[in-house]
Amino acid sequence: MSATPKVGKQSQTGTDTVKLSEDQIYHLLQNERRRYILQYLHNVNDQVAMRDIAEQVAAWENDTTVQALDSKERQRVYISLYQSHLPKLDEKGVIKYDQSRGTVRKFARAETLYNYLEPTRSNDDKEDKTKDDATPWKRYYLGASGIGATALTGMMLGVVPFTFMSQGVLCFLILGMFWTVTIGQQFA
């Protein structure tokens, strides 16, 4: 059996005082609202209003937008975050929850919990991610196609900058663009 990873509680001074077992981490993550809180805070580095978190969590739970929420939907989530979920995450050193000010700040400790929410991918998964995450490369290929089509059309219509190139040079340049994008994608 492998060793259980420990996660320390981060105090205001930044020292580790309390260790969390893997079971405690799973206990924190077993509740969907706490996972939603962490999802909201994932790319946030500054202090945020607790109200903003509660509204977004309510929107996710109700599969709607923040603007379309009614007051009951907001209040139900707000109360549970205020009384239970935010204090629990604060107690374990994942966030700093200032109840009197209604603010939340994520500690670095949250990054450890993200590893449990989104485990490290294996090499096979990384290859699948590369295949699925092709949006930027689609833009590069679209750009190369657009430049090539513009140059070819310009040459055929006798537009001045393109008339100075031979067909062979133009073909070589278009092929070179695609070759460069393809090689770039391989090594990215």
C-alpha positions as CSV (number, residue, x, y, z in Angstrom):
1,M,0.0,0.0,0.0
2,S,1.4,3.4,-0.9
3,A,2.0,6.2,1.6
4,T,-0.9,8.5,2.2
5,P,-0.1,12.1,1.0
6,K,-0.4,14.7,3.7
7,V,-1.6,18.2,3.2
8,G,-0.8,20.9,5.8
9,K,-3.1,23.6,6.9
10,Q,-1.8,27.0,5.9
11,S,-2.1,29.5,8.7
12,Q,-2.0,33.2,8.2
13,T,1.7,33.1,8.8
14,G,2.1,30.5,6.1
15,T,3.3,27.6,8.3
16,D,2.0,24.1,8.2
17,T,0.4,23.1,11.5
18,V,-2.3,20.6,10.8
19,K,-1.9,17.7,8.3
20,L,-4.8,16.4,6.2
21,S,-5.0,12.8,5.4
22,E,-6.2,11.5,2.0
23,D,-9.5,10.6,3.7
24,Q,-9.9,14.1,4.9
25,I,-9.2,15.5,1.5
26,Y,-11.9,13.2,0.0
27,H,-14.3,14.2,2.7
28,L,-13.8,17.9,1.7
29,L,-14.3,17.1,-1.9
30,Q,-17.3,14.8,-1.4
31,N,-19.7,17.7,-1.4
32,E,-20.5,19.2,-4.8
33,R,-20.8,22.7,-3.5
34,R,-17.3,22.6,-2.1
35,R,-16.1,21.3,-5.4
36,Y,-17.9,24.2,-7.1
37,I,-16.2,26.6,-4.7
38,L,-12.8,25.3,-5.7
39,Q,-13.8,25.3,-9.4
40,Y,-14.7,29.0,-9.0
41,L,-11.5,29.8,-7.2
42,H,-9.3,27.8,-9.6
43,N,-8.0,30.6,-11.7
44,V,-8.6,33.4,-9.2
45,N,-5.6,34.7,-7.3
46,D,-7.2,37.7,-5.5
47,Q,-9.7,38.0,-2.8
48,V,-13.3,37.6,-4.0
49,A,-16.7,38.4,-2.5
50,M,-18.4,35.4,-1.0
51,R,-21.6,36.6,-2.7
52,D,-20.1,36.2,-6.1
53,I,-19.1,32.6,-5.3
54,A,-22.6,31.8,-4.0
55,E,-24.2,33.3,-7.1
56,Q,-22.0,31.3,-9.5
57,V,-22.5,28.1,-7.6
58,A,-26.3,28.6,-7.6
59,A,-26.1,29.2,-11.4
60,W,-24.1,26.0,-11.9
61,E,-26.5,24.0,-9.7
62,N,-29.6,25.3,-11.5
63,D,-28.0,25.1,-15.0
64,T,-28.6,28.7,-15.7
65,T,-26.8,32.1,-15.6
66,V,-26.2,34.3,-12.6
67,Q,-28.6,36.9,-14.1
68,A,-31.4,34.3,-14.4
69,L,-31.3,33.2,-10.8
70,D,-34.2,34.0,-8.5
71,S,-33.7,35.1,-4.9
72,K,-34.6,31.7,-3.4
73,E,-32.0,29.9,-5.5
74,R,-29.4,32.5,-4.5
75,Q,-30.3,32.5,-0.8
76,R,-30.4,28.6,-0.5
77,V,-26.8,28.4,-1.7
78,Y,-25.6,31.6,0.1
79,I,-26.8,30.3,3.5
80,S,-25.2,26.9,3.0
81,L,-21.9,28.4,1.9
82,Y,-21.9,30.9,4.7
83,Q,-22.8,28.5,7.5
84,S,-21.1,25.3,6.4
85,H,-18.9,24.9,3.3
86,L,-16.7,28.0,3.4
87,P,-16.0,27.6,7.2
88,K,-15.1,24.0,6.6
89,L,-12.6,24.9,3.8
90,D,-11.2,27.7,6.0
91,E,-10.8,25.4,9.0
92,K,-8.7,23.0,6.8
93,G,-6.5,25.8,5.5
94,V,-7.7,25.6,1.9
95,I,-9.1,29.1,1.9
96,K,-9.2,32.2,4.1
97,Y,-12.8,33.0,4.7
98,D,-13.5,36.3,6.4
99,Q,-17.1,35.9,7.5
100,S,-17.5,39.4,8.8
101,R,-16.3,41.0,5.5
102,G,-17.8,38.3,3.3
103,T,-14.5,37.7,1.4
104,V,-12.7,34.6,0.4
105,R,-9.0,34.1,-0.6
106,K,-7.6,30.8,-1.9
107,F,-4.5,29.5,-0.3
108,A,-1.8,27.5,-2.2
109,R,-3.2,24.5,-0.3
110,A,-6.1,24.5,-2.8
111,E,-3.7,23.4,-5.6
112,T,-3.3,20.0,-3.8
113,L,-7.1,19.5,-3.9
114,Y,-7.2,20.3,-7.6
115,N,-4.8,17.4,-8.1
116,Y,-7.6,15.2,-6.7
117,L,-10.3,16.8,-8.8
118,E,-8.2,16.6,-12.0
119,P,-5.6,13.8,-11.6
120,T,-2.4,13.9,-13.5
121,R,-2.9,12.4,-17.0
122,S,-0.9,9.4,-18.2
123,N,1.0,9.6,-21.5
124,D,-1.9,8.1,-23.4
125,D,-4.2,10.7,-22.0
126,K,-1.8,13.5,-22.9
127,E,-1.8,12.3,-26.5
128,D,-5.6,12.3,-26.5
129,K,-5.6,15.8,-25.0
130,T,-3.3,17.0,-27.8
131,K,-5.7,15.6,-30.4
132,D,-8.7,17.1,-28.6
133,D,-7.0,20.5,-27.9
134,A,-6.3,21.4,-31.5
135,T,-8.1,24.7,-31.6
136,P,-5.0,26.9,-31.8
137,W,-3.5,24.7,-34.5
138,K,-6.7,24.9,-36.4
139,R,-6.2,28.7,-36.5
140,Y,-2.6,28.3,-37.8
141,Y,-3.7,25.9,-40.5
142,L,-6.6,28.3,-41.4
143,G,-4.2,31.2,-41.5
144,A,-1.8,29.3,-43.8
145,S,-4.7,28.3,-46.0
146,G,-5.9,31.9,-46.2
147,I,-2.4,33.3,-47.1
148,G,-1.9,30.5,-49.7
149,A,-5.3,31.1,-51.2
150,T,-4.8,34.9,-51.3
151,A,-1.4,34.6,-52.9
152,L,-2.7,32.0,-55.5
153,T,-5.7,34.2,-56.3
154,G,-3.5,37.3,-56.5
155,M,-1.2,35.6,-58.9
156,M,-4.0,34.3,-61.1
157,L,-5.7,37.8,-61.2
158,G,-2.4,39.5,-61.9
159,V,-2.2,41.5,-58.7
160,V,1.1,43.4,-58.6
161,P,3.0,41.9,-55.6
162,F,2.1,38.3,-56.6
163,T,2.9,38.7,-60.3
164,F,6.6,38.9,-59.5
165,M,6.6,35.3,-58.3
166,S,6.7,32.2,-60.5
167,Q,4.2,29.4,-59.9
168,G,7.0,27.2,-58.6
169,V,8.1,29.7,-56.0
170,L,4.5,30.2,-54.9
171,C,4.0,26.5,-54.6
172,F,7.2,26.2,-52.6
173,L,6.1,29.0,-50.2
174,I,2.7,27.5,-49.6
175,L,4.1,24.1,-49.0
176,G,6.7,25.7,-46.7
177,M,4.0,27.4,-44.6
178,F,2.2,24.1,-44.1
179,W,5.4,22.2,-43.4
180,T,6.4,24.9,-40.7
181,V,2.9,24.7,-39.0
182,T,3.0,20.9,-39.0
183,I,6.5,20.7,-37.5
184,G,5.6,23.3,-35.0
185,Q,2.6,21.3,-33.9
186,Q,4.7,18.1,-33.5
187,F,7.1,19.9,-31.1
188,A,4.6,21.9,-29.2
